[in-house]
Amino acid sequence: MAGWTGYPLRDRIAVLAALVGPFLVALALVPFRTDLSDTNAALVLVVVVVAVAAAGNRVAGALAALSATVWFDFFLTRPYQRFAITGAADIGTAVLLLIVGLIVSQLAARERRLKVITVTDAAHLARVHDTAALARTAASPDAVVEHVRQELTGLLRLRDCRFEYGTLMGRPPRLEQDGGVAVGRRRWDLDHAGWPPGEIELRASARGRYYGRFMLTPAPGSVPPLPARLVAVTLADQVGTALDTAGPPQDG
């Protein structure tokens, strides 16, 4: 089962808060809008965006930023109760609200992911540390690829794991940066449906450049917990960094 139900309950609540929270806060500011500067009103809404992103994920944070901008326009700028802004200063404030809201939502969501990793057990931290140390000292990035391949096999309880260099081929299910799995454009419900059938890709990228992917074949049984999946993503990122440091991507 995929789609909306594939998101954890916490993230679903955060998305709902992203849609409703800025509306309620902007509505509460209406009695004070003649005395409250647009900048101060925008800052109040930014606080709402940060709270939503910290509690949810990047999607919730981005929705909160968009929602905050819309209701800032509707309730707090002239002409009131219309989706229109006539003042140049108000337009600038609305644009800044959107940009700042999107940026802080990404930072807050990233902080949430890092916090999950830091509270995981010593074995997970040791995997990350050992891989980082190897990436700094290995004569070839291939050694890092092989090390991470073995780590992923144990960490995710895989039946098989291989690495493909170069161009993306096909559209297999994908292990995402937040530890979830996407099948096409849909979210897969790992908790209820287990791993999707077939191989699952885990991409290795650095600085926005794709270098290859691990192709994961899960063993029958339960799905590894979220902290393990987040560590797997971190290990794949270290492979991307090692390949990026070594030189241009290989074609294959």
N, C-alpha and C positions, 0 to 999 in steps of 0.2 A: 504494500500500500504506500502510495506516494502522495505528494501535494502538501496541503496545509497541515494535515495531521502528522506529517513527518517531522515537524519542528517540535522541540521540547516544549513542555507546558510553559516554562519560564519565558521562552522566546515568543510564544504566542501571546502571552499576557503583555510582554513588552511592545509587540506590534500594536495591540489594542490601545495601550497607553500612548503610543506614538501618534495615533490618530485622534484620541480623545483628549489627552493631557494638554497639548498646546491650545486647543479650542477652549477648554475650561479656564485655563489661566488667562488667555486673552480676554475672555468674557468677563472674568473677575476684575480685569484692569479697566474695563469700560468706564465705570464711575470716576476714575482718576485720570482719564486720558487727556483732559484739558490742562491738568497740572503736571502730568508726568511727561518728561521729554521722550521723544521717539527712541533715542539712544538707550535710555534707562529701561523702557519697555522691552526693547530688543534684548537687552542683557538678561532680563527676567526670563524671557523665552529661551535664551541660550542655556540657562541653568536647567530648564525642563528637558532640553535636548540631551544635555550631558547625563542627566539622571536616567533617562530612557535608554541611552546607548550603554551606559555602565551596567544596567540591569538586564539588557537584552543582547542584541548583536548589531552588526553593521546595517542590516536591513532596517531594523527598528530605529536606529539612530538617523539614518538617511530619511526615513519616513517622517520622523519627528521634526527634522530640519525643514522639510518641505511643508509640513503641516503648520509649523510655527510661522513660516514666511507667509503662507496663505492667510492665516487668521490675524497676523499682524497687519496685513494689508486691509482685511475686511473690517476689523474692529477698531484699529488704532491709528489709521491714517485717513486723511480727508480725500475724497468724500466718504463719510462713514457708511457702514453697511453696504458697501459696493466693492466689487473686485476691480478697483481702479485706483491709481495713485497719480496725483497731479503735480505734487511738489518734487523738485529735483532732489532735495535733501532726503525726503521720504523714500524715494526710489533708491538712492544710495544706501540708506540704512537697511532697506529690505534686501538688497543684493548682498550686503555685508552679513546680514543675519543668516541668509541661506549659505553663504560660503563658510562663515565661521561655524555654523551649525553642522555642516557636512564634515568639516575638518575635525572638530572636537568629537563628533560621533565616531569617526574612524579611530581616533586616538583612544577614546574610552573603550571601544570594543576590543582594540588590540590589547589594552591593559587587562581586560577581563581574561583574554586568552593566555597572556603571560602569567596571570595570577593562578590560573588552573594548573599550568605547568609547574610553577614553583611549589605548589602544595602537594605534588605527587610524591611517590615514595623514592627512596634513595636509589633503587635499581634504575628507575627511569632517568633520574638526573645523571647517573653514572653513564648511561648510554649516550646522552647528549654530550657530556664532558669528554668521553673517550673519542667520540667521533670528531668533535671539534679539534682535539689534540692531534688526531691522525691527519685531519685536513691541513693542519699547519705544517706537518713534518713529512708527509708522504711524498715520495719522488714523483708519483704519477697519480692523477685523479682516479684512475682505474682502481687503485687500491682502496680509495674511499668508497667508490661505487660497490665494490665487492663486500667491504666491511658493512656498509649500510644494508646491502641485500641480505646478509646473514642476520643482522640485527632485526630487520623487519620480519623475517621469517619467524623468529622467536617471539618478538613483541606482539605481533598480530596473529600468532598461531596459524601460520600459512602452510598450505600443502606445497606451494611452489612460489618462487619469486624470481623474476628476471628483469634485466634493465635493457631498455631500447634507447639508443642514441638517435638524435635527429628529429626528423619531421613527424608530426602527429599523423596517425593513420586511424581512420574509423572514429567512432564515438562510443567507446566503452563506458560503463559506469565509472565515476571519478570520485576519489576520496578528496574532499575539499579542505581548504585551510582551516575551517572551523571544526574539523573532525567529522562532519556529516558526509553523506554520499549523495551525489547527484546522478540521475539517470536522464540523459538529455537535458531538458530545462526543468525537470521536476525533481523535487526533493524525495529521497527514498527513506521510508520509515524503518531504520535499522532496528529499533527497539522491538518492533512487533513482527517485522518480516524477515529479519536477519539480513545477511549479505545478499545483494542481488545476484542472479545467476551469471556465470562466466567470469572472466578476468576483470579486475578493477584497476584502473590506472591511478598512479600517484606521481604527479609531475614534479620534476626537478628544474627549478627556475632560479634566476638571480638577476636583480636589477631590471626586472620586466622582460628578460630574455629567456626563452625556453631552450633547454639543453637535452632533455630526454625524459623518460618516465619509467618508473617501476611498474611492472605488470604483476598484480597480486592475485594469487589463486587461493582463496580462503579454504581452510579445512572445515568439514562439517562440524557444527556445534555453535556455541554461543558467540556473539560478537564481542570483541575486546571493548573495554570501557572507554569513555571519552578521553581521559588522560592519556591512555596508551595510543589512541589514534592521533592526538595532538603531538605527542612525542614523535610518532612516525612522520608526521608532516614536517616537523622541525629537522629530523634527520635527512629527509629528502631535500629540504632547503639547503642543508650543509653540502650535499652533493652538488646542487646547482652552483653554490658559491665556489666549490673546488674546481668545477669545470670552467666557470667564468674566469677564475684566476689563472687557469692553465692556458687559456687562449680562446679563439673563436669556436663556436659549436661545430661538432662534426656533422657531416651529412650522412644519412643512412636510411 
